[in-house]
């Protein structure tokens, strides 16, 4: 018999201590943040930790896993949040969206959290504009989210468009990453100005044509620039769910997962994260451009897994690694797994680790990546 979310709430109220251990995806972290906010409002004390830091709880308590696999531990009462959400376990589905659907039976969900759950959902997709991925979620999305908060319709796949001016949309778009335009406001303005002088009336068709010509020079992705995409409405702090997903990802790259937990408690944090996304990536624009244009990625097969290696030793500091991976993946240049090297060590984004608790070996983890001594040691920790 399927368990219901209210059963988990009842159990949480009965135990002395509630522990939430979460996985490495933005979806898992944001889901843990939603649970933290929810249980706080139910006057239930909660302790949280990512799977790679969580130790065995002391004394009696209940451990709730969010986006993790669990190794049996004697004396530990472990429950997976998925068992209480009515998720379809045969397909990869967002915990955040299913949580929103269940929590709304207890309190009114702020619009911003609904929109951010959509952004978190995208972390589980292979690429952001994955139509089959949205189709898998179609039923739960319609049940969980307010109809006046989102829509899924045909548009140009530029960040913020059509709510945002097309010049800004070109500049802010990271997926697809458009060389010469993304992160370059002057070139975007010049291109749009030129097209307006050449074309009388609507410039959009011409603009799409020229951008697709640019992408055709290096992109190996099959995604079209025009197609269905998720658009948010009537939400102040989230202008574009794809952009917000990248901002959440970058924040994890820079700070680790725990600071992102505050997002459910203080969703206006997005007003800080969006500018941080672009100010940070502009520092690494030359690296991104060179990787995209010259495909400067070395490729290996490790444990039957295709692994791409990016050398950033010429950079003065470590780039936001998983964000860089998603940018490259968005144009079809990333391998199944990406590892980065500064010339001395190999850095593997935490998202490529199997989220199993507890870990079976000690790892040197900094911020949002595992520090490894050699390429050979990468194979020892891959999912």
C-alpha positions in Angstrom: 0.0 0.0 0.0 1.4 3.4 -1.0 2.5 5.6 1.9 1.2 9.2 2.2 3.1 12.4 3.1 1.0 12.9 6.1 2.3 9.6 7.5 5.8 11.0 7.4 4.7 14.2 9.1 3.1 12.1 11.9 6.3 10.0 12.3 8.4 13.2 12.4 6.3 14.6 15.3 6.8 11.4 17.3 10.6 11.2 17.2 13.2 13.0 19.3 15.4 13.9 16.4 14.9 14.2 12.7 17.8 14.0 10.3 17.7 14.9 6.6 20.5 13.7 4.4 20.4 14.9 0.9 22.1 14.2 -2.5 24.2 16.3 -4.8 21.7 17.6 -7.4 20.1 21.0 -7.0 16.8 19.2 -6.9 17.9 17.2 -3.8 19.3 20.3 -2.1 16.2 22.4 -2.8 14.0 19.5 -1.7 15.9 19.3 1.6 15.5 23.1 2.0 11.7 22.8 1.4 11.5 20.1 4.1 13.5 22.2 6.5 11.1 25.1 6.0 8.1 22.9 6.3 9.1 21.0 9.4 10.2 24.3 11.1 6.6 25.5 10.6 5.4 22.3 12.1 7.7 23.0 15.2 9.8 19.9 14.4 13.6 20.2 15.0 15.6 19.1 12.0 19.3 18.5 11.3 20.6 18.5 7.7 23.7 17.3 6.0 24.9 16.4 2.5 25.5 12.7 2.0 29.3 13.1 1.9 29.4 14.8 5.3 26.6 13.1 7.3 27.8 10.9 10.2 25.7 8.2 11.9 23.1 9.9 14.1 23.7 9.7 17.9 20.8 8.2 19.9 17.3 7.6 18.7 16.1 9.4 15.7 14.7 9.2 12.2 16.8 9.7 9.1 15.0 10.9 5.9 17.0 10.5 2.7 16.5 12.9 -0.1 18.0 11.9 -3.4 20.4 9.4 -1.9 21.0 5.7 -1.8 21.5 4.1 1.7 23.9 1.5 2.9 22.3 -0.5 5.8 23.5 0.7 9.2 22.5 -1.1 12.4 20.5 1.0 14.8 19.5 3.6 12.2 15.9 4.1 11.2 16.1 5.2 7.6 13.2 6.3 5.3 13.4 7.6 1.7 11.3 10.7 1.0 10.4 9.2 -2.3 8.2 6.5 -0.6 5.9 9.2 0.7 5.4 11.4 -2.3 3.6 9.2 -4.8 6.5 9.4 -7.3 6.7 7.2 -10.4 9.9 5.3 -9.5 10.3 3.8 -13.0 11.4 7.2 -14.4 13.6 10.0 -13.1 11.3 12.5 -11.5 11.8 15.7 -9.5 11.5 15.4 -5.7 11.0 19.2 -5.5 7.9 19.2 -7.6 6.4 16.2 -5.8 7.1 17.9 -2.5 5.3 21.0 -3.6 2.3 18.9 -4.5 2.2 17.3 -1.1 3.1 20.3 1.1 0.4 22.4 -0.5 -2.1 20.3 1.5 -0.7 21.9 4.7 0.1 25.5 3.8 0.1 28.0 1.0 3.2 27.7 -1.2 4.8 31.1 -2.1 4.9 31.6 -5.9 8.7 32.0 -5.8 9.1 28.6 -4.3 6.9 27.1 -7.0 9.1 28.7 -9.7 12.3 27.6 -7.9 11.1 24.1 -7.8 10.8 24.2 -11.6 14.4 25.4 -11.7 15.5 22.7 -9.4 13.7 20.1 -11.5 16.0 21.0 -14.4 19.0 19.7 -12.6 17.8 16.1 -13.3 17.5 16.7 -17.0 20.3 15.8 -19.5 19.9 19.2 -21.1 17.7 22.0 -20.0 15.3 22.0 -22.9 14.5 18.3 -22.8 11.0 17.9 -24.1 10.7 14.3 -23.1 11.8 15.2 -19.5 9.0 17.7 -19.2 6.5 15.2 -20.6 7.4 12.8 -17.9 6.5 15.5 -15.3 3.4 16.9 -17.1 0.8 15.4 -14.8 2.5 16.2 -11.5 3.3 19.7 -12.8 -0.3 20.4 -13.5 -1.3 19.1 -10.1 1.5 20.8 -8.1 1.8 24.3 -9.5 -0.6 27.2 -9.8 -1.7 27.7 -13.4 -1.0 31.4 -13.2 2.7 30.8 -12.3 3.9 28.9 -15.3 3.2 27.8 -18.9 4.9 25.5 -21.3 4.7 26.9 -24.8 6.7 27.6 -28.0 9.2 30.4 -27.8 12.8 31.3 -28.6 15.1 29.5 -26.1 16.9 32.5 -24.8 17.1 33.3 -21.1 14.3 35.6 -20.1 12.7 35.9 -23.5 10.0 37.2 -24.1 9.8 38.9 -20.7 13.2 40.3 -21.4 14.4 42.5 -24.3 16.0 40.4 -27.0 19.3 42.1 -26.6 19.5 41.2 -22.9 18.1 37.7 -23.6 21.0 37.1 -26.1 23.6 38.4 -23.6 22.3 36.4 -20.6 21.7 33.1 -22.4 24.1 30.3 -21.3 22.2 27.4 -22.9 22.8 27.4 -25.7 26.0 29.3 -25.2 26.4 31.6 -28.3 30.0 32.5 -29.0 30.4 36.3 -29.6 27.1 37.0 -28.0 26.6 35.3 -24.6 28.1 37.5 -21.8 28.9 40.2 -24.4 26.4 43.1 -24.3 28.1 45.2 -26.8 28.1 42.6 -29.5 24.5 41.7 -28.8 23.5 45.3 -29.2 25.4 45.7 -32.4 24.0 42.6 -33.9 20.4 43.5 -33.1 20.9 47.1 -34.4 22.3 45.8 -37.6 19.4 43.4 -38.2 16.9 46.1 -37.5 18.5 48.2 -40.1 18.5 45.3 -42.6 15.0 44.0 -41.9 11.8 46.0 -42.0 9.3 44.9 -39.3 9.8 41.9 -37.1 13.5 41.0 -36.7 13.0 37.7 -34.8 13.1 35.3 -37.7 16.3 36.8 -39.0 17.8 36.9 -35.6 17.1 33.2 -35.1 18.6 32.4 -38.5 21.9 34.2 -37.7 22.2 32.7 -34.2 21.6 29.2 -35.5 24.4 29.7 -38.1 26.7 30.6 -35.3 25.7 27.5 -33.3 26.1 25.3 -36.4 29.8 26.0 -36.4 30.5 24.2 -33.1 27.4 22.9 -31.5 26.8 19.1 -31.6 23.5 19.4 -29.8 20.2 18.6 -31.6 18.2 21.2 -29.7 16.5 23.9 -31.7 16.7 27.5 -30.8 12.9 27.7 -31.2 10.8 25.2 -29.3 8.7 24.6 -26.2 10.1 25.9 -23.0 8.9 26.6 -19.4 8.0 30.2 -18.8 7.2 31.7 -15.4 4.5 34.4 -14.9 3.6 36.7 -12.0 6.8 35.9 -10.0 8.9 38.7 -9.0 12.2 37.0 -8.0 12.4 34.5 -10.8 12.4 35.8 -14.4 13.5 32.6 -16.1 13.7 29.1 -14.6 16.6 28.1 -16.8 18.6 31.1 -15.7 17.7 30.5 -12.1 18.8 26.8 -12.4 22.2 28.0 -13.6 22.4 30.6 -10.7 21.6 27.9 -8.1 24.2 25.6 -9.7 26.9 28.2 -9.7 26.2 29.1 -6.1 26.7 25.5 -5.1 30.0 25.5 -7.2 31.3 28.5 -5.2 30.0 27.8 -1.8 29.0 24.1 -1.5 25.5 22.8 -1.0 24.6 24.1 2.5 24.3 27.8 1.7 21.7 26.9 -0.9 19.4 25.6 1.8 18.6 29.1 2.8 16.9 29.6 -0.5 13.6 28.1 0.7 13.7 30.3 3.8 14.7 33.4 2.0 13.8 33.1 -1.7 14.7 36.7 -2.3 18.3 35.4 -2.3 17.8 35.0 -6.0 18.2 38.7 -6.4 21.8 38.2 -5.3 22.4 34.9 -7.1 21.5 36.1 -10.6 24.0 39.0 -10.7 26.6 36.6 -9.1 26.1 34.1 -11.9 27.0 36.6 -14.6 29.7 38.5 -12.8 31.4 35.2 -12.1 31.1 33.7 -15.6 32.4 36.9 -17.2 35.7 36.3 -15.4 35.9 32.9 -17.2 34.5 34.0 -20.6 37.8 33.5 -22.5 38.1 30.0 -21.1 34.5 29.1 -22.0 34.9 30.6 -25.5 38.2 28.7 -26.1 36.6 25.4 -25.0 33.6 25.9 -27.2 35.4 27.1 -30.3 38.4 24.8 -30.2 36.7 21.9 -28.3 39.8 21.9 -26.1 38.6 18.9 -24.2 40.7 15.7 -23.9 38.8 12.5 -23.9 39.4 9.2 -22.1 37.4 6.0 -21.3 37.6 5.1 -17.6 35.7 2.1 -16.3 33.7 2.0 -19.6 32.7 5.7 -19.0 33.5 8.4 -21.5 35.3 11.1 -19.5 36.3 14.6 -20.7 39.2 16.4 -19.1 39.5 20.2 -19.1 42.7 21.9 -18.1 42.2 25.3 -16.5 45.8 25.7 -15.2 46.1 29.1 -17.0 43.2 30.5 -15.0 44.1 32.5 -11.8 41.4 30.7 -9.8 39.1 27.7 -10.0 36.1 28.1 -12.3 32.6 27.1 -11.3 33.1 23.5 -12.5 29.7 22.0 -12.8 28.3 25.2 -14.3 31.0 25.0 -16.9 30.1 21.4 -17.6 26.4 22.3 -18.1 27.3 25.1 -20.5 29.4 22.6 -22.6 26.7 20.0 -22.3 24.2 22.4 -23.6 26.0 22.6 -26.9 26.8 18.9 -27.0 30.5 19.2 -26.3 30.6 17.6 -22.9 31.2 13.9 -22.2 29.1 11.8 -19.8 31.5 12.9 -17.0 33.8 15.9 -16.9 36.9 16.2 -14.7 39.0 19.4 -14.4 42.7 19.8 -13.7 44.8 22.7 -12.5 47.9 20.9 -13.6 48.5 19.4 -10.1 45.2 17.8 -9.1 42.0 16.5 -10.7 38.8 18.1 -9.6 35.6 16.1 -10.0 32.2 17.9 -9.4 30.3 16.3 -6.6 27.3 15.7 -8.9 29.3 12.9 -10.5 29.6 11.0 -7.3 27.1 8.3 -6.5 25.0 9.8 -3.7 25.3 6.8 -1.4 25.3 7.2 2.4 27.5 6.6 4.2 30.4 6.8 1.8 32.5 3.6 1.6 35.8 5.6 1.6 37.1 8.9 2.8 37.3 11.6 0.1 39.0 15.0 0.0 36.0 17.3 -0.7 36.3 21.1 -1.1 33.3 23.3 -1.8 31.5 21.3 -4.5 34.2 19.0 -5.9 36.3 16.0 -5.0 40.1 16.6 -5.1 41.9 13.6 -6.7 45.6 13.0 -7.2 45.5 11.4 -10.6 43.2 10.6 -13.5 43.4 7.0 -12.6 41.8 7.7 -9.2 38.8 9.4 -10.9 37.6 5.9 -11.9 37.6 4.8 -8.3 34.9 7.3 -7.3 32.7 7.5 -10.3 29.0 6.5 -10.0 
